C-alpha cells in the first residue's frame, strides 16, 4: 500500500532582489503550478541573443536558453535579436537618372547583426533604418548615372551603394554582407525605344557580317581566277572537271557557233 498525496518537500530561501531567477532547475520550477504568478519567462531561440535591461539599464547579453525573472521587483525587458544573415528587400524605387529617365528599381540588401546592444541603443528600428539608408544611397548613385551606363554596368552601381551604406550600418551594429540590383523596370515607351535601338543594332551587325562574307567570297574568286590565268594546265583540269560533272548528271549537248570553238571542245574531249 502506498500513501497518496505524499511527496518530499525541500525548502530554499532565494533572494528576489537579484531580479533574475537563476536556478539550476529553472525549467522544472517554471512548470510547477503557480510559477506564472511569481515569475516572468523569456526564451531566446537558437541563433538569437537577448539584451537584458533592468529598470532601463543594460545588464547583460543573454545567449540561447530560457530565463526567469521575479515579477513586481523591477522593470525587466529582454530584446531578442536574430544574429543570422538576413535579407532586406528594397522594392518599388522610382528614380530619375542623370539623363532624366524615370525607372523603377528593385534591390536586395543582405546583412547580419554584429552588436545587438548597439542595434537597440542607436536607432528605434534598425531594419527600417537600414532600409532608409539603402534607399537614399540608391537614389544618389542612380541620379549620378546615365541610363546607358547604368544598364551596361549594374555591378558597379551595386558596389557603390554597398560601400555607401556599409559605414552607416556599422554604426547601427550591423554588417552589410551584400547588395544587389534585382531588376530594372523601364517605362513602356522607353522599353519600345530600347527594343527598336537593339533591333537596329542587330540589323546593322547582320548587314556588316553579310558584306564581310561577300567580300571574302569575291576575294577568294579573284585569287582563284588569278591562279587559273597563271596556270593553263590548272585551267584545263578545271574545265575537264566541269565537263565530267555535266556528263555524269545529264545529257551533254555541244552547240558550236563560234569560230575555233569546235577545235577547243575537241581538244578538251
C-alpha positions as CSV (number, residue, x, y, z in Angstrom):
1,X,0.0,0.0,0.0
2,X,1.2,3.5,-0.9
3,X,0.1,6.8,0.6
4,X,-1.4,9.2,-2.0
5,X,-0.6,12.9,-2.0
6,X,2.6,12.5,-0.1
7,X,5.8,14.0,-1.5
8,X,9.2,15.1,-0.5
9,X,9.5,18.8,0.2
10,X,12.7,20.8,0.1
11,X,12.6,24.5,1.2
12,X,15.0,27.0,-0.3
13,X,15.4,30.7,0.5
14,X,16.2,32.7,-2.6
15,X,16.9,36.5,-2.7
16,X,14.5,38.0,-5.1
17,X,16.3,41.4,-5.1
18,X,18.6,40.0,-7.9
19,X,15.5,40.1,-10.1
20,X,16.7,37.3,-12.3
21,X,15.8,33.8,-11.0
22,X,19.0,32.0,-11.6
23,X,18.5,28.4,-10.5
24,X,19.9,25.0,-11.6
25,X,16.4,23.6,-12.0
26,X,14.7,26.7,-13.5
27,X,12.9,24.6,-16.2
28,X,11.3,22.4,-13.5
29,X,10.4,25.4,-11.4
30,X,8.7,27.1,-14.3
31,X,6.5,24.1,-14.9
32,X,5.1,24.0,-11.3
33,X,1.6,25.3,-10.6
34,X,1.6,28.9,-9.5
35,X,5.0,29.7,-11.0
36,X,3.5,32.1,-13.6
37,X,2.1,34.3,-10.7
38,X,5.6,34.9,-9.4
39,X,8.0,34.6,-12.4
40,X,8.1,36.0,-15.9
41,X,9.7,33.7,-18.5
42,X,11.8,34.8,-21.5
43,X,13.0,32.3,-24.2
44,X,15.9,33.1,-26.5
45,X,15.9,30.7,-29.5
46,X,19.0,29.3,-31.4
47,X,20.8,31.9,-33.5
48,X,19.4,34.7,-31.4
49,X,20.6,36.8,-28.4
50,X,18.6,38.6,-25.8
51,X,19.7,42.0,-24.5
52,X,18.6,42.2,-20.8
53,X,17.7,45.6,-19.3
54,X,16.7,46.2,-15.7
55,X,14.9,49.5,-14.9
56,X,16.1,50.9,-18.3
57,X,19.8,50.0,-17.7
58,X,21.7,47.4,-19.7
59,X,22.7,44.3,-17.6
60,X,23.8,41.5,-19.9
61,X,23.5,39.9,-23.3
62,X,21.9,36.5,-23.0
63,X,22.6,33.5,-25.2
64,X,20.0,30.9,-26.3
65,X,18.0,29.5,-23.4
66,X,15.1,30.0,-21.0
67,X,15.3,32.8,-18.4
68,X,13.0,33.6,-15.5
69,X,12.6,37.0,-13.6
70,X,10.7,37.9,-10.5
71,X,7.5,39.8,-11.0
72,X,7.0,43.2,-9.5
73,X,10.6,43.6,-8.3
74,X,11.9,45.7,-11.2
75,X,11.1,46.6,-14.7
76,X,12.6,43.9,-16.9
77,X,13.0,44.0,-20.7
78,X,14.6,41.4,-22.9
79,X,15.1,42.4,-26.5
80,X,15.7,39.4,-28.8
81,X,17.7,39.9,-32.0
82,X,18.3,37.4,-34.7
83,X,22.1,37.1,-35.3
84,X,21.8,35.1,-38.5
85,X,22.2,36.6,-42.0
86,X,19.0,38.4,-43.1
87,X,17.7,39.6,-46.4
88,X,16.0,43.0,-46.8
89,X,14.1,43.8,-49.9
90,X,14.3,47.4,-51.2
91,X,11.4,47.3,-53.8
92,X,9.5,49.8,-55.9
93,X,12.0,52.6,-56.0
94,X,11.1,55.2,-58.7
95,X,14.3,57.1,-59.5
96,X,15.3,59.6,-62.2
97,X,18.7,59.1,-63.9
98,X,21.1,61.8,-64.8
99,X,19.6,62.0,-68.4
100,X,16.1,62.4,-67.0
101,X,14.8,58.9,-67.5
102,X,12.4,57.6,-64.8
103,X,12.9,53.9,-64.0
104,X,11.9,51.5,-61.2
105,X,14.5,49.6,-59.3
106,X,14.2,46.5,-57.0
107,X,17.2,45.8,-54.9
108,X,18.1,43.5,-52.0
109,X,20.4,44.0,-49.0
110,X,22.0,41.1,-47.1
111,X,23.1,41.9,-43.6
112,X,23.5,40.5,-40.1
113,X,23.5,41.9,-36.6
114,X,27.0,42.1,-35.1
115,X,26.3,44.2,-32.0
116,X,22.8,43.7,-30.5
117,X,23.2,46.3,-27.9
118,X,24.2,49.0,-30.4
119,X,21.3,48.0,-32.7
120,X,18.9,48.7,-29.8
121,X,20.5,51.8,-28.4
122,X,21.4,53.6,-31.7
123,X,18.0,53.6,-33.5
124,X,14.4,52.8,-32.8
125,X,14.0,50.2,-35.7
126,X,17.3,49.0,-37.1
127,X,15.7,47.2,-40.0
128,X,13.8,50.3,-41.1
129,X,16.9,52.5,-40.6
130,X,18.9,50.2,-42.9
131,X,16.1,50.3,-45.5
132,X,16.1,54.1,-45.4
133,X,19.9,54.3,-45.8
134,X,19.8,51.8,-48.8
135,X,17.0,53.8,-50.4
136,X,18.9,57.1,-50.1
137,X,22.2,55.7,-51.3
138,X,20.4,54.0,-54.3
139,X,18.8,57.3,-55.3
140,X,22.0,59.2,-55.1
141,X,24.0,56.7,-57.1
142,X,21.3,56.3,-59.8
143,X,20.8,60.0,-60.1
144,X,24.5,60.5,-60.9
145,X,24.5,58.0,-63.8
146,X,23.0,58.0,-67.3
147,X,20.7,55.2,-68.3
148,X,23.1,53.5,-70.8
149,X,26.0,53.5,-68.3
150,X,23.6,52.1,-65.6
151,X,22.4,49.3,-67.8
152,X,25.8,48.4,-69.0
153,X,27.4,48.1,-65.5
154,X,24.8,47.2,-62.8
155,X,27.6,45.6,-60.7
156,X,29.3,49.0,-60.4
157,X,26.1,50.6,-59.2
158,X,25.6,47.8,-56.6
159,X,29.2,48.1,-55.4
160,X,28.8,51.9,-54.9
161,X,25.6,51.6,-53.0
162,X,27.0,48.8,-50.8
163,X,30.1,51.0,-50.0
164,X,27.8,54.0,-49.2
165,X,25.7,52.1,-46.7
166,X,28.4,50.0,-45.0
167,X,29.6,52.7,-42.6
168,X,26.1,53.7,-41.5
169,X,25.2,50.0,-41.0
170,X,28.3,49.6,-38.8
171,X,27.1,52.5,-36.6
172,X,23.8,50.6,-36.2
173,X,25.6,47.4,-35.1
174,X,25.1,45.7,-38.4
175,X,27.4,44.3,-41.0
176,X,26.3,44.5,-44.7
177,X,27.4,41.4,-46.5
178,X,26.0,42.1,-49.9
179,X,23.9,44.4,-52.1
180,X,22.4,43.5,-55.4
181,X,20.1,45.0,-58.1
182,X,17.3,42.5,-58.6
183,X,15.8,44.1,-61.7
184,X,15.4,47.4,-63.5
185,X,11.9,48.3,-64.9
186,X,11.8,50.9,-67.7
187,X,8.6,52.8,-68.7
188,X,6.6,51.3,-71.6
189,X,7.7,53.9,-74.2
190,X,11.3,53.6,-73.2
191,X,11.2,49.8,-73.5
192,X,9.8,50.2,-77.0
193,X,12.5,52.6,-77.9
194,X,15.2,50.4,-76.5
195,X,13.8,47.4,-78.4
196,X,14.0,49.4,-81.6
197,X,17.5,50.5,-80.9
198,X,18.5,46.9,-80.2
199,X,16.8,45.7,-83.4
200,X,18.5,48.4,-85.5
201,X,21.9,47.5,-84.0
202,X,21.4,43.8,-84.7
203,X,20.3,44.5,-88.2
204,X,23.4,46.6,-88.8
205,X,25.6,43.8,-87.3
206,X,23.9,41.3,-89.6
207,X,24.4,43.5,-92.7
208,X,28.1,44.0,-91.8
209,X,28.6,40.3,-91.5
210,X,26.9,39.7,-94.8
211,X,29.1,42.3,-96.6
212,X,32.2,40.9,-95.0
213,X,31.3,37.4,-96.2
214,X,30.6,38.6,-99.7
215,X,33.9,40.5,-99.7
216,X,35.7,37.3,-98.6
217,X,34.0,35.3,-101.3
218,X,34.9,37.8,-104.0
219,X,38.5,37.9,-102.8
220,X,38.6,34.1,-103.0
221,X,37.2,34.1,-106.5
222,X,39.7,36.8,-107.6
223,X,42.5,34.7,-106.2
224,X,41.2,31.6,-108.0
225,X,40.9,33.5,-111.3
226,X,44.4,34.8,-111.0
227,X,45.7,31.3,-110.2
228,X,43.9,29.8,-113.2
229,X,45.1,32.6,-115.5
230,X,48.7,32.0,-114.5
231,X,48.4,28.2,-114.8
232,X,46.9,27.0,-118.2
233,X,47.2,23.3,-117.1
234,X,45.2,24.0,-114.0
235,X,42.6,25.8,-116.1
236,X,42.4,22.8,-118.4
237,X,41.8,20.4,-115.4
238,X,39.1,22.7,-114.1
239,X,37.4,22.7,-117.4
240,X,37.6,18.9,-117.5
241,X,36.0,18.7,-114.0
242,X,33.1,20.8,-115.1
243,X,32.5,18.7,-118.3
244,X,32.8,15.5,-116.2
245,X,30.1,16.7,-113.7
246,X,27.8,17.7,-116.6
247,X,28.2,14.4,-118.4
248,X,27.6,12.4,-115.2
249,X,24.3,14.1,-114.3
250,X,22.7,14.8,-117.6
251,X,22.9,14.5,-121.4
252,X,25.7,16.7,-122.9
253,X,24.8,18.7,-125.9
254,X,27.5,20.8,-127.5
255,X,26.4,23.7,-129.8
256,X,29.2,25.0,-132.0
257,X,28.7,28.6,-133.2
258,X,31.9,30.4,-132.7
259,X,35.0,30.1,-135.0
260,X,37.6,27.9,-133.3
261,X,35.2,26.7,-130.6
262,X,34.9,23.2,-132.2
263,X,38.7,22.7,-132.1
264,X,38.8,23.7,-128.4
265,X,35.9,21.4,-127.5
266,X,37.5,18.5,-129.4
267,X,40.8,19.2,-127.7
268,X,39.0,19.2,-124.3
269,X,37.3,15.9,-125.0
